[in-house]
Amino acid sequence: MAASADRPIMANSGNRFDAIVIGSGIGGLACACALTRSGLRVLVLEMHAAAGGLTQTFTRKGFTWAVGVHYLGDMGAGRPARRMIDWLSGNAIQFAPSGAVYDTVHLPGGFEIQFARSQTALVAELKEQFPASRAEIDAFFVALEEAARAGRALFEQRAMPTLLGKTLGLLNRSAVEKWWGRTTDAVLHEMIGDPLLRAVLAAQRGDYGPDPRESSFGMHATVMHHYMNGAYFPIGGAGAFAKHLVPVIERGGGEVRTAAPVLRILMENDMVAGVRLQDGTEERCPRVFSAIGARNTILKLLPVSVQQSEWAREITALRPSACHIGMYLGLEGDIRSRGATSSNHWFYESLDITDALWRDPVHRLSAPALYVTFPSLKHGNVDFPDEKPTAEIVAFTDWATFSPWEKSHLGRRPADYAALKETLSGLLLAQFARHFPALAPSVVHAELSTPLSSVAYTAAEHGGVYGLEASPRRFLSGALRAKTPWPGLYLAGQDLTSAGIMGAMMGGVLSAAALEPKLLARLI
């Protein structure tokens, strides 16, 4: 086992940079900005041609979509996550509330319920719809708060020095095991008797993974709790993150280098020595933060001796998260008058709250669960007169459907893959038309992405853009700490914390705090 202490930062070390961050998604950028704000010169290395990861946008025929930002919680003035992003960006990123209702859940039989800010409004709506379950609803929201509080302690300890982290872990062990050590399905069945209410309360699972039988209730509670004060969208679109965070790093003497895939993390005497890029160049630096996922880091960048360690085996035993199919629609006309809203829509074709994966989609003609959102309507009162109306559809699927083409390359996929995409496009458009019949004739452009697209653009293993499985064993793992057993090697991003944009951002700052403990105060 390597020594436990990292080498101190030496201003005259001779290295061009004090730290290297691999990956420029929001986790990597947040980590790099936090380190920059602490006085370090940081090099960010990104394999793609543009920085931003899943906060990137793309444009076709004048329509613009974000690939991974659909709504953000906790972005009101003075809220913890907003304070963090303000500090990281120098108050450069602004957010607009998306509307009073942030999620609308549709279930069989025409049942519909709106998730509105604030928590008081949501609880009142649930009690009106389910008057016989009033006491259960109250108990459920108490559980949400307890689980979210336990999660904050769980994640903070992952950046703390070992002894302090263990102490905090002992103080919170009972709550962590109670809420994070059990599945969403188990807790819902224990607390909620009405199956329709269980389906409603499980509806937001698509924000991190589709199967409540496998997911940790703590993860589910964190997601629900995150939106209790409403949802927000970055003004100017998701590209605002990279647009405003990259200059912070550059002004601090750092660099964000795109089209620069990392081939290997260099190790000397079981300590980090830098990285080797795919083009053969090396950057020497004693501190490397990997924000490309824990499994990717181990399996693709580290030597075999590290891959065979107990630490690595514990992490690689965890599975990648579920993958998804995305459809990007360009629309014309007044889409609000035809049923589009600023709220997201969750459509479930069954009350069964278990597996929502669209398995064998060629023969199963509709997805069991569908997420539909209209990003062009999410800017609140901020007017973008030239923005063309858009919609996005997400359906979770299984990797097995797409694995036959995993060795093919973007832009050079075989004909049978193109035929599959055409079939899936037709099926999703038909399902969209069933739920939005007045909007269907407004579609003038449709483009499909698959898990192979996620692999190509973000290197997400098996297309699992939410990182590691959201299971109890993942959150109870002792291996997922920011500081690894190898001096100078740190993990950053959503695998340290919870899934999604804000989880990745907090995971980036947590990782920086493992090197600069004073940053922990900004997370409390």
N, C-alpha and C positions, 0 to 999 in steps of 0.2 A: 504494500500500500504506500502511496506517495505521502509526502509530508503534508501536514494539515494547514499550514499557513501560506498565504500568497506572498510573493515578493512585494515590497513596498514600491510605490510609484516614485520613480527617480526622474526629476526634470531634465537631467543631463544624461539620460540613458543611451542616447544616440539613436533611438528609434524615431521614425517619423511620427508615429502615433502612440498614444498612451493606451488605446484599446481598439480592438477590431470588433465590429458587429456584423454577423453574417445574416443577411435578409433585411429587406427594407419595407416589410409590411408594417402595420401600425405598432406591433410589438418591438420590432427592431428599431424603428424610428423613435419611439418613446424611450427606449433604453438609451439610444445614442444621444438624444436631447437631454435626458436626465444626467448622463455622464458629462455632457458638454456644459450644462449649467453648473456642474461641480468643478469645472476648470480643466477638464481633460480634452485632449485632441483625439477625435474618434474617426476612424475609417469605417464606412458602411459599404459592404459589398453585396451587390444585387445581381442575380443571374439574368433577370429580364431586362428588356431595353428601357424600361421606365420604372421609377421608384413608386412604392405605394402598396404593393401586394394586392390584397383584396379590397383596398380602398381606391384602386384605379377605376377610371371610367373609359368607355370606348364609344365611338360615334360611327353610325352608318346612315347615309342618306339624310343627314341633318338631325337624326334622332340620337340622343345620348343616354346611356345607361351606366349605372354603377354595378360592378360585379359582386360586391359583397356588403355594401352599406344600404340597409333598408330602413332602419330607424334606430335611434339611440335614446336611452333613458338617462336620467340623472344629469341632464344638461341645463337645467334651470340655473339662474344666477345664484351663486353661493353654494350650490350642491357640490359634494366631494369630487365627483368625476369632472365636473366643469372647472372647479378650481385647479385640478391637475392639468387638464388640457390647456387652460389659460396660462399656467406657469410654464409648461413645456413650449408653447407657441409664442409666448409674449403677447397674449390676448389677441392674436391675429386671426383665430378661427371663430367665426360667429355661427350661431345656431338659431333656427326658426322652429317654434312649436308646430307640430304637424296637425294639430286640431284637438278638440276635446276628446274624441274617440280615437284610440290608437290601434286597437285590434277588434275585428268583428268575427265572431265564431258562428259558422253555419253547420248544422247537424241535420241528419235525415228527418223527414217529416215536416220540413219547413221551419224548424226551430232556429232562432237567431238570437244572439246576445252580444251586446257591445261592451267592450272593456274601455272604460272612460277614466280619465284622471278626475279626482285623486282617488286614493284608496277608499276613502269614505263613500265616494260616488259608486265605485265598483261594488263594494260590499252591499250598499243599498240596492243596487240593481240585482245582484244575486239573490238577496233576501226577498225581493219582490217576485222574482221568477220561481224561487224555491222556498216558499214560506214555511214548509214543514221541516226545513233543514237549517233554520236560523242559528241554532246553537252550534251545529257542526261547522257552519260557515265561520262563525266567530272563532272557534277553536282552530280552524284551518289557518286563518290569518295570524293568529298567535304563533302557530308553528312556522309560518313563513318568516316572521321576524326573528324567531329564535334560530332558525336554520341559517338565515342570512348573516346574523351576528356571529354565529359559530364559524361560518365560512370566512369572514374577515380575519378572525383569529387564526384559522387554519392556514390561510395564505400568507399572512404576515410572518408567521414563524418560519416559513420557507426561505426568508431572506435574512433571518436573524443569525447571529453567532450560535453555534450548536447548543451550548448550555442554556442560553436564554430562550432559544426556540423550544427546547425540551421542556423547560419550565412552563412556558405559555401553553404548550401542547398538553401537559398534565392538567393544567387548570381548566382546559376546555374539552378534555377528552370525552367526557360523558355526553355533552351536547353534540360534538362532532360525530361520535359513533351513533347517536340516536337519529340524527337527521341526514348525515352524509354517508353513514354506513348502511343505510337501507334504501331500497329502490322507491321510485316514485309510485309505482303500482302498489307496493306493499303499504305505504303510508296512506295513499288515497283509499284503499279498501279498508284500512283500519279506522279512518276518520270519517268517511263519507258513505252513507248508505244508498243514496239515489244514484243509479248508474248514469243517468243523464247529467247530473251535476258532476260526477267524476269525469265524464267526457269533457265537460266545459272547463274544468279546472286543469285538465291535462293538455288543453289545446295548444298552449304555447311551447310545447315540447319541440316543435320544429325549429326553434331558435338555438337548439344545441344538439338535437338528435331525436329520432322518431319513436323509440321504443321505451315506454315507462317501466317495462319489466326489467330493463337493463340499467336505466339511468339512476343516478343518485338523486334522492329527493332534495338534497341540499343544492344540487345544480339547478333543479327545477325551481326551487324556492328563490334562488338568487336571481334567476331570469324574471320571474313574476314580480319580485320586489323591486327590481331595477326600473320598472316602468310605472310604478305607483304614482309618480309625480308627472306622468305624461311622457310623450315621445317627441323627439326632435330630429331635425335633419340639417346637415351643414349647409350654410348658405353658399351657393356657388357649386354645390355638389360634393360628392365624396372626394374628388381630387384635391379639395382644400387641405386635406391632411398633409400630403406630400408637398404641396405647393408652399405651405407655411412652416413645416417642420424641417425640411431640408436646408433652408437658409440659416436656421438656428445653428445647425451642425457646422455649416461652412463658415459662418461668422466667428465660430469658436476655434477656428484653425483646423477643422476636420474636413472630410470629403465624403461625398456619396457617389460611389462609382457604379454605374449600371453596365449591363452586358459583361459582367465580371464574375462568372460562376466559380465557386471555390471547389477545388478538387480534394483537398486534404487539410486537416488541422495538424500542424507540425508539433510533435512531442519530442522532447529531449530529456532524458532522465526522469520520465514520468511527469514532466512539467510542460506546460504550453510554451511553444517558442514562436508561434505565428501561424501563417496559412500559406498554402501553395494554391495558386489559381490554375484554372484549366489550361491557360495559355503557357504555363510553365513558370511564370514569375512568382516570386515569393515576397511576402510582407512579413517582416520580423516584428513581433510584439509579444510580450509575456501575458497578455490578457485577451481572451477571445470570448465573445458572447454570441451564442448561437440562437437565433430567433427563427429557425426553419423547422422547428419541431424536434422533440426529444428523440423519437425513433430515427428520423432522417439524420440527425446529428451523429448518432451512434453508428448506424448501419452504413452511412455513406461517407462520413468524414473522419472517423477515428480508426486507429490501427486495430488489428485483430486482437492484440493483447488487452486492449480496453474493452472491446466488444465482448470478450469472454469473461469479464469481471462480474461479480455478483450484482453490482450496481447496474450495469448495462443489461444483464439478463432480466432483472426485475422490471425495467422499463420496456424492453422489447417484448416482454410477455403480454403487454397491453396492446390491444388492437387499435387500428386507425378508426376514426369516427365514420359514421355513415356518409355516403356520397350522394350527389344529387344531379338531376337534370334541370337545366335552366332554359327558359324561353324568354326572348326579348322581343316585345311587340312595339311597333310604331303605329300610332293611331292618327286619325284625322277628325276634325270637327270638335264640337263641344262635348267632351267625354263626361263631364259632370252630369249633364242633363240626361245622359244615357246609362247612368248607374255607377260611374267611377267615383271614388271618394279618396280622401287623404288617409283614411284608415286602411290598414292591411286587412286582408280577408283570409280566414282559415276555413277551408271546406273539407269536411270529413264525410265520406260516403257511408260510414258505419259508426254505430255507437261503441264498437269494440275499441278500447283505448290502448290496445297492445300494438302489434306490428303495423306500422304505416309505410313500410317499404313497398315500392312498386316493383315487385319481382316478376321476372319474365314478361316485360311490358309488351312484347309483340303479341302475346296471346291473352294478356289481361288488358282489356281495351280501355280502361280508365285507371288513373292513379287512385289509391285508397285515400290519399290526403293531398290537397293542393293548396299552395300558398300563392295569393295574387296580391300585387301591390302596384300602385300608380305613382312612381317617383316624381313625375312632373307636377303633381299636386301637393307635394310635401313642403313647400317653401313658406307656408303660412301666409302672412300678409305681404311678403316680399315678392315683388312683381318681376318676372322674367318674360317679357312680352314675346321674345323670339324663340322661347323654348317650345319645341314641338311635343305633343302629348305622347306619353309612353306608358307601357305596362310591363311587369315582369312576373313570370310564373316559375315556381320552384316545386319540384316533386322529388322526394327522396327515393333512391333506388339502391340496388345492390351492385357491387363491383363485378360480380360474376358475369353479368350481362355484357360488360365492356372489356373484360380481361383478355378475350381473344385478340384484341388489337393493341394491347399495352406496349408492344415493341414497335408499333408504327409511329410515325412522326407527324407533327402538326403540318398541315398543308400537303401531306403526301399519304393520307389515309386511303385504304383500298376501297373499291366500289361497294362491297357489301356493307361496310361501315356507313358510307354515304346513304345507302338504301335504308339502313336502320334509322338513321337520323330523319330521313324523309317520312318514314312510317310514324315515328314518335312525334314529329311535328304535327302531323295530321290528327293524331289521337289527342294531343294536348289542346290543339285549337278547337276540336270538337267538344272537349270537356269544358274549356273556357266558355264556349258559346252556350252550353247548357246553363251555366251559372250567370252569364252576362249576355243574354240574348240580344239586348238592344245595342250592346257594344260590338258584338262580333262583326257586323258589316263595316265598322270603322277601321278594322285592321288593314293596314296597307303594307306592312313589312313585318316579317317574322324570322327570327334567327334562333337556332338551338345550340346550346352547349351541353356537353356530357361530362362525366367524371374525367375523361381523357383530356378535356380542356383544362380542368383544374390542375391536373398533373403537369400539363405543358406550361402553364403560365405561373404556377405557384409551387410546383414540385410537391404538392400535397400527396402523400402516399395513398394510393388507391382512390385519389380524388377526395379524401376526407378533409374538407376545409376547416372542420372544427377541431382538428388536432387529434388527441387521444380519445378513446372511448370515454363517455361521461359516466362511468360506472363507479360504485362504491370502492372497488379495489383500487381504481386510479386515484381517488381523492384520499384514501387512507395510506397510500404508498409513501414510504419514507425515502424513496430514491429521488422523488421529484422535488428537489431543492434547487435554489438558484445556483449556489456554489457546489460544484461537483467534487468528488474525492480527488480530482487531479488539479493541482494548483494552477490557477490562471484560466480554467475552463468553467464557463457559466452557461446555464440554460436561461432563455428569456422567452416571453410570449405567453400564449394562452395555455400551454401545457402546464405552466406553473399555477395557473388560477382557473378561471372559468372560460367558457367558450365565447367567441364572438369578438367584435371590435373593441369593446370596452374591457373585456377580459384580457385580450392581448395587450392593450395599452397598460393596464395595471401590472400584467406579468412582465412587461418591459421595464417599468419603473422599479418593481420589486427586485429584478435581477441587478439593476444598477445599485440598488440599496444594499445588496450583499457585498459590494465593494466599497460603497460610501454609505455607512450606516445612518448618517444624518438624514438621508433621504426618507427613512422610515417615518419620520414625523409628518411627511407630506401625504402619507397613506392612511393616517389615523383620523 
